[in-house]
């Protein structure tokens, strides 16, 4: 496959989004125009009858033409109380590709195009398809059950509530990107504004939840977003083959370490803990709750606590293994890594969260102000994230230098 080409699953999702959204738009407004024309024709006919026989006039009735957004395509839309999943089970999937808003459509299209292509190449088409599809089906099924029960028990029976939109797909892609590059930043206005990648899912969830408290139509988006977020995190945390895979984005590890990393499913590192998705001080509350849940699951033997790695322990263990295999001390390894030409010339330099992309002079008032603002956004996670990235750099470089050193000794 060409490097510039679009992988198959990403292409399928882009085509589905375009076709379903365009088909809904055309059929919806065609039906709306037809209903408006029919009502105008009926009103003209009624005026003619009243003109011939003034005594037979009837009181003017209110317009019964629905809003365009209340019109849906039964073949692909999921509407609780109107759509039967036994007769149309595919609507659980196709409804996720219907976007009513042009801005939402463009945002979803380019997000799927760029992030989907990136993740699919790394994971493979089969796993990427399973990941996105499971998010779509879980979100739509839960929303359908909630609103289906609501239509039966509330006064809104007969009201058209459409479960559509790419919210589950969008949040799934953002969670996957956060897992791959948690310490990167999105730069805006030539670096004047920067946003940490790990906080993007939280901003989406916060925005959807806030709008759902004010506007009824955003409640569907909020449910889909939260369901997709939880489904994505659980899958990547506990079930995905190959662990986190972040080490592969730095430098390829040795054969033994790669075999060890793939033995455990999911990303069990501290960088992908639930609390890392939330800013300080909210992360403290999430960490407290998640730790209690973790202890409870361990007591019921549902998860193995030893499968969750500690970054400090991982670095120390690998350093000891390398020092034994190379017959050099740990201090020599660290000293060698700090002077490594690979480290100084690597493109990894400068991606740490502690490096500011702004071009303000060091120590200036503007520099201190922006660092304070961005530090507040990152909160207490900043030092931990910077230290973790630095440890992973050293870990990868130690393994590479040890491997190269072993090759030189064997050739000599």
C-alpha positions in Angstrom: 0.0 0.0 0.0 1.3 3.4 -0.9 2.4 5.6 2.0 0.0 8.4 0.8 -2.9 6.0 0.3 -5.9 5.7 2.7 -6.1 2.3 4.5 -9.2 0.2 3.8 -11.0 0.6 7.1 -10.4 4.4 7.1 -11.7 4.5 3.5 -14.8 2.6 4.4 -15.6 4.9 7.3 -15.1 8.0 5.2 -17.3 6.7 2.4 -20.0 5.6 4.9 -19.9 9.1 6.5 -20.2 10.9 3.2 -22.9 8.6 1.7 -25.1 8.4 4.8 -24.9 12.1 5.6 -25.5 13.2 2.0 -28.4 10.7 1.5 -30.0 11.9 4.7 -29.7 15.5 3.7 -31.2 15.0 0.2 -34.1 12.8 1.3 -34.9 14.9 4.4 -35.2 18.2 2.5 -36.9 16.6 -0.4 -39.6 15.2 1.9 -39.8 18.6 3.7 -40.3 20.5 0.4 -42.9 18.0 -0.6 -44.8 18.4 2.7 -44.7 22.2 2.5 -45.9 22.1 -1.1 -48.8 19.8 -0.1 -49.8 22.0 2.7 -49.8 25.1 0.5 -51.9 23.3 -2.0 -54.4 22.3 0.7 -54.6 25.9 2.0 -55.3 27.2 -1.5 -58.0 24.6 -2.0 -59.6 25.6 1.3 -59.5 29.3 0.4 -61.4 28.5 -2.9 -64.1 26.5 -1.1 -64.5 29.4 1.5 -64.8 31.9 -1.3 -67.6 30.0 -3.0 -69.4 29.2 0.2 -68.5 31.7 3.0 -70.6 29.9 5.6 -68.8 26.7 5.2 -65.4 28.1 6.5 -63.6 26.1 9.1 -61.2 27.4 11.8 -57.7 27.8 10.6 -55.6 24.9 11.7 -52.0 25.1 12.9 -49.3 23.9 10.4 -48.6 20.1 10.8 -45.4 20.2 8.7 -42.5 18.9 10.9 -39.1 20.6 11.2 -36.5 19.2 8.8 -34.5 17.9 11.7 -37.5 15.8 12.8 -37.6 14.0 9.5 -35.4 10.9 9.3 -34.5 8.1 6.8 -36.0 4.9 8.3 -33.5 2.7 6.3 -30.4 4.0 8.0 -31.4 6.1 11.1 -31.9 4.7 14.6 -35.0 6.1 16.2 -36.2 4.6 19.5 -39.9 3.8 19.4 -39.9 3.8 15.6 -37.0 1.6 14.5 -37.2 -2.2 15.1 -33.7 -3.7 15.6 -35.1 -7.1 14.7 -36.1 -5.9 11.3 -33.2 -3.4 10.8 -30.2 -4.4 12.9 -27.8 -2.5 10.6 -29.1 0.8 11.8 -27.0 0.4 14.9 -24.0 0.9 12.7 -25.2 3.2 9.9 -26.8 5.8 12.3 -23.3 6.6 13.5 -22.4 8.1 10.1 -25.3 10.6 9.9 -24.1 14.2 10.6 -26.7 16.9 10.3 -24.4 19.8 10.9 -21.9 20.8 8.2 -19.2 21.8 10.7 -19.6 18.5 12.6 -19.4 16.6 9.3 -16.1 18.4 8.2 -14.6 17.9 11.7 -15.4 14.2 11.8 -14.3 13.7 8.2 -10.8 15.1 8.6 -10.4 13.6 12.1 -11.1 10.1 10.6 -8.9 10.8 7.6 -5.8 11.8 9.5 -6.0 10.0 12.9 -7.7 7.0 11.4 -5.0 6.6 8.8 -2.3 6.9 11.4 -3.8 4.4 13.9 -4.8 1.9 11.3 -1.3 1.7 9.9 0.1 1.0 13.4 -2.6 -1.4 14.6 -3.6 -3.2 11.4 -7.0 -3.0 9.7 -8.7 -5.9 11.5 -8.0 -4.6 15.0 -8.8 -1.0 14.1 -12.1 -2.0 12.6 -13.0 -4.0 15.7 -12.1 -1.1 17.9 -14.2 1.5 16.1 -17.1 -0.7 15.4 -17.3 -1.9 19.0 -17.5 1.7 20.2 -20.2 2.5 17.6 -22.4 -0.5 18.5 -22.0 -0.1 22.3 -22.8 3.6 22.2 -25.9 3.2 19.9 -27.2 0.2 21.8 -27.0 1.9 25.2 -28.6 5.1 23.8 -31.3 3.1 22.1 -32.1 1.3 25.4 -32.2 4.5 27.4 -34.4 6.4 25.1 -36.5 3.4 24.2 -37.4 3.0 27.9 -37.9 6.7 28.2 -40.4 6.9 25.3 -42.5 4.1 27.0 -42.5 5.7 30.5 -42.7 9.4 29.8 -45.1 11.8 28.2 -42.8 12.1 25.2 -44.2 9.0 23.6 -44.4 9.5 19.8 -41.7 12.2 19.9 -39.0 11.6 17.3 -35.5 11.2 18.9 -32.8 10.3 16.5 -29.7 8.6 17.7 -27.2 9.7 15.1 -23.8 11.3 14.9 -20.1 10.4 14.9 -19.5 11.2 18.6 -18.5 7.7 19.5 -16.1 7.5 16.6 -14.5 10.9 17.4 -13.9 10.1 21.1 -12.5 6.6 20.2 -10.0 8.2 17.9 -9.0 10.8 20.5 -8.5 8.2 23.2 -6.3 6.1 20.8 -4.2 9.2 19.9 -3.9 10.1 23.6 -2.5 6.6 24.3 0.1 6.9 21.5 1.4 10.4 22.1 0.2 11.5 25.5 2.9 14.2 26.0 2.5 15.9 22.7 0.8 19.3 22.1 -1.5 20.7 19.5 -0.2 24.1 18.4 -2.4 26.9 17.3 -1.6 30.4 16.1 2.0 29.5 15.3 2.5 28.0 18.8 1.0 30.9 20.7 -1.7 28.5 22.0 -0.9 24.9 22.8 -3.2 22.2 24.0 -2.0 18.9 25.5 -3.2 15.9 23.6 -4.1 14.1 26.8 -6.6 16.8 27.7 -8.5 16.8 24.3 -10.9 13.9 25.2 -11.7 15.7 28.5 -12.5 18.9 26.7 -14.9 17.0 24.3 -16.6 15.3 27.2 -16.9 18.5 29.2 -18.3 20.4 26.2 -20.9 17.7 25.4 -22.0 17.3 29.0 -22.3 21.1 29.5 -24.4 21.5 26.4 -26.6 18.6 27.3 -27.6 20.3 30.5 -28.9 23.2 28.5 -30.1 21.8 25.1 -32.1 18.6 24.8 -30.5 17.6 21.4 -27.0 17.4 22.9 -28.0 14.7 25.4 -27.6 12.0 22.7 -24.1 13.4 21.9 -23.2 13.3 25.6 -24.3 9.7 26.0 -22.5 8.6 22.9 -19.3 10.4 24.0 -19.2 9.0 27.5 -20.0 5.5 26.3 -17.4 5.7 23.6 -14.8 7.0 26.1 -15.4 4.2 28.6 -15.5 1.5 25.9 -12.3 2.8 24.3 -10.4 3.1 27.6 -11.4 -0.4 28.8 -10.4 -2.0 25.4 -7.0 -0.3 25.2 -6.4 -0.8 28.9 -7.2 -4.5 29.2 -7.8 -6.2 25.9 -5.7 -4.7 23.1 -2.9 -7.0 21.8 0.7 -5.7 22.1 0.4 -3.4 25.1 0.8 0.3 24.6 3.2 0.2 21.7 4.6 3.6 22.7 8.1 2.2 22.9 8.0 1.4 19.2 7.4 5.0 18.5 10.7 5.8 20.1 13.3 3.2 19.2 12.8 -0.6 18.5 13.4 -2.6 21.6 15.3 -5.8 21.9 13.7 -9.2 21.0 13.4 -10.3 24.6 11.7 -7.1 25.8 9.3 -7.1 22.9 8.2 -10.6 23.6 7.6 -9.7 27.3 5.6 -6.6 26.3 3.2 -8.5 24.1 2.6 -11.2 26.8 0.2 -8.9 28.6 -2.9 -7.5 26.8 -3.7 -3.8 27.1 -1.7 -0.7 28.1 -1.2 -1.3 31.9 1.3 1.6 32.3 0.6 4.6 34.6 0.6 6.9 31.6 -2.8 5.5 30.5 -4.5 5.5 33.9 -8.0 6.9 34.0 -6.8 9.9 36.0 -4.5 11.0 33.2 -7.4 12.0 31.1 -8.5 14.7 33.5 -6.8 18.0 34.5 -5.6 18.8 38.0 -7.2 18.9 40.6 -10.1 16.8 39.1 -7.5 14.0 38.4 -7.0 13.6 42.2 -10.6 12.7 42.6 -10.6 10.3 39.6 -7.4 8.7 40.9 -8.9 8.2 44.3 -12.1 6.6 42.9 -10.2 4.4 40.3 -7.8 3.2 43.0 -10.8 2.0 45.1 -12.3 0.2 42.1 -8.9 -1.3 41.3 -8.5 -2.7 44.9 -12.1 -4.1 44.7 -11.4 -5.8 41.4 -8.1 -7.2 42.7 -9.9 -8.6 45.8 -12.4 -10.4 43.5 -9.4 -11.6 41.4 -10.8 -10.1 38.3 -7.5 -8.5 37.4 -3.9 -9.2 38.3 -2.2 -6.3 40.1 1.3 -7.5 39.0 0.4 -6.9 35.3 0.3 -3.1 35.9 3.8 -1.8 35.4 5.5 1.1 37.2 7.6 3.3 35.1 10.3 3.6 37.7 10.5 -0.2 38.3 10.5 -0.8 34.5 13.4 1.5 34.0 15.4 0.1 36.9 14.8 -3.5 35.9 15.9 -2.9 32.3 18.9 -1.0 33.4 20.0 -3.9 35.6 19.5 -6.4 32.8 21.6 -4.3 30.4 24.3 -3.7 32.9 24.6 -7.5 33.5 24.6 -8.3 29.8 27.2 -5.7 29.0 29.4 -6.1 32.1 29.2 -2.3 32.9 27.8 -0.5 35.8 24.4 1.3 35.9 26.1 4.6 36.4 28.2 4.1 33.3 25.0 3.4 31.3 23.3 6.5 32.5 26.4 8.6 31.8 26.8 7.1 28.4 23.2 7.8 27.6 23.5 11.4 28.6 26.4 11.8 26.2 24.9 9.8 23.4 25.1 11.3 19.9 21.8 9.7 19.1 20.1 11.5 21.9 21.5 14.9 21.0 20.7 14.5 17.3 17.4 12.7 17.7 14.1 14.2 16.6 12.9 13.2 20.1 14.7 16.2 21.5 12.2 18.9 22.2 9.0 16.9 22.4 8.9 16.9 26.2 6.1 18.7 27.9 8.7 20.9 29.6 9.8 22.5 26.3 7.7 25.5 25.3 7.1 26.1 21.6 6.6 29.8 22.2 9.3 32.2 21.1 9.3 34.4 24.1 12.7 35.3 25.8 13.6 33.2 28.7 12.7 34.6 32.0 10.5 37.3 30.5 7.1 38.2 32.0 5.2 36.8 29.0 7.1 33.5 29.2 6.3 33.2 33.0 2.7 34.1 32.3 2.2 31.5 29.6 4.0 28.8 31.6 1.7 29.5 34.5 -1.4 29.3 32.3 -0.3 26.1 30.6 0.9 24.7 33.9 -2.5 25.2 35.4 -4.1 23.3 32.5 -1.6 20.4 32.8 -1.7 20.6 36.6 0.0 18.1 38.8 0.5 15.7 35.9 3.2 17.8 34.2 6.2 16.8 36.2 5.2 13.1 36.1 4.6 13.2 32.3 8.0 14.9 31.7 9.8 12.5 33.9 8.2 9.5 32.3 9.1 10.6 28.8 12.7 11.2 29.9 12.8 7.8 31.4 11.5 6.2 28.3 14.1 8.0 26.2 16.9 6.7 28.4 15.4 3.2 28.4 15.2 3.1 24.6 18.6 4.5 24.1 20.2 2.2 26.7 18.7 -0.8 24.9 19.9 0.5 21.5 23.4 1.2 22.6 23.7 -2.1 24.4 22.5 -3.9 21.3 25.0 -2.0 19.2 27.8 -2.6 21.7 27.0 -6.4 21.7 27.2 -6.4 17.9 30.6 -4.7 17.9 32.0 -7.2 20.4 30.8 -10.1 18.4 32.3 -8.7 15.2 35.6 -8.1 16.9 
